[in-house]
Amino acid sequence: AVVSTQSTGEVPTTTTGPCSAGYYCDGGAATPTQHLCLPGRYCLEECSDPTPCPVGTMNPLNGSDELLDCVNCTAGYYCDTPGTVVPDEDHLCSPGYYCPLGSTKSTQEECQA
């Protein structure tokens, strides 16, 4: 990205190029790496608003730059909301059910007797 500077040689005040992948930039960004993309989200190049990982996936990492960084929810848990970082104990499968990778509800698969 090309950064403009004032004629006084002060710190750049705006970016004229795209925000870098893995980062998001809001209005008046001085660098293409203004904010590191947050866990549970990914930021494509030119991102101004991080995209939440889809339901059934999670992402515990900072700086993710593509949808593939959102991995299937851990087996035994379910990820029912976009932007899951890591499922917690409130997202364990219900008794009598099992949750394979990528589950989206606590009753994903019924256990067979």
C-alpha positions in Angstrom: 0.0 0.0 0.0 1.1 3.5 -0.7 0.9 5.8 2.3 0.5 9.6 1.9 2.5 11.9 4.1 2.1 15.6 4.8 4.7 17.9 3.4 6.0 18.6 6.9 7.3 15.0 7.1 4.9 14.1 9.9 3.6 10.5 10.5 1.3 9.3 7.6 -2.4 10.0 8.2 -4.1 8.0 5.5 -3.5 4.9 3.4 -4.2 5.0 -0.3 -3.7 1.3 -0.9 -5.6 -1.8 0.3 -5.5 -3.1 3.9 -3.3 -6.2 4.1 -4.9 -9.7 4.4 -5.1 -10.7 8.0 -5.8 -7.2 9.1 -8.8 -4.8 9.0 -8.6 -1.0 8.5 -11.3 1.5 9.4 -11.5 5.1 8.0 -8.3 7.1 8.1 -5.9 4.1 8.5 -2.3 5.2 8.6 -1.0 1.7 7.7 -2.3 -1.3 5.8 -1.9 -3.3 9.0 -4.1 -1.1 11.3 -5.8 -3.8 13.3 -4.9 -7.5 13.5 -7.8 -9.7 12.6 -9.4 -11.2 15.7 -9.9 -14.8 16.7 -13.2 -16.3 15.4 -12.9 -14.2 12.2 -10.9 -13.8 9.1 -9.9 -10.7 7.1 -9.4 -10.7 3.4 -7.3 -8.1 1.7 -9.0 -4.7 1.7 -11.1 -5.7 4.7 -12.8 -3.0 6.7 -14.9 -5.3 8.8 -13.7 -8.8 9.9 -15.9 -11.7 8.6 -17.1 -14.1 11.3 -16.3 -17.8 10.8 -19.5 -19.7 9.7 -21.6 -21.8 12.1 -20.0 -25.2 12.6 -16.5 -23.8 12.5 -14.1 -22.0 14.9 -10.9 -20.1 14.7 -8.7 -19.5 17.8 -6.0 -17.6 15.9 -5.2 -13.9 15.4 -4.4 -12.6 11.9 -6.4 -15.1 9.9 -6.6 -14.1 6.2 -8.9 -16.6 4.6 -12.0 -18.7 5.2 -9.9 -21.9 5.3 -8.5 -20.6 8.6 -12.0 -21.4 10.1 -11.7 -25.1 11.0 -14.5 -27.6 11.8 -15.8 -27.3 15.4 -14.1 -29.8 17.8 -15.7 -33.3 18.0 -17.8 -33.6 21.2 -18.8 -29.9 20.9 -21.0 -27.8 18.7 -20.5 -24.3 17.3 -23.9 -22.7 16.8 -23.0 -19.1 16.4 -20.9 -17.3 13.8 -17.5 -16.2 15.0 -16.8 -19.0 17.5 -13.2 -18.8 18.9 -13.2 -22.1 20.8 -16.3 -24.0 22.1 -16.6 -23.9 25.8 -18.2 -26.4 28.3 -21.6 -24.8 27.6 -21.3 -26.2 24.1 -20.8 -29.9 24.9 -23.1 -32.3 23.2 -26.2 -33.3 25.0 -26.4 -36.7 26.8 -27.4 -39.5 24.4 -26.0 -37.6 21.4 -22.6 -37.2 19.8 -21.2 -34.3 17.9 -18.7 -35.1 15.1 -16.4 -32.4 13.7 -18.3 -29.4 12.5 -21.4 -29.9 14.5 -23.9 -27.0 14.8 -26.3 -28.3 17.5 -26.1 -30.2 20.8 -28.2 -33.0 19.4 -26.3 -33.4 16.1 -26.3 -37.2 16.0 -28.3 -39.6 18.2 -26.4 -42.4 19.8 -27.5 -45.8 18.7 -28.4 -48.4 21.4 
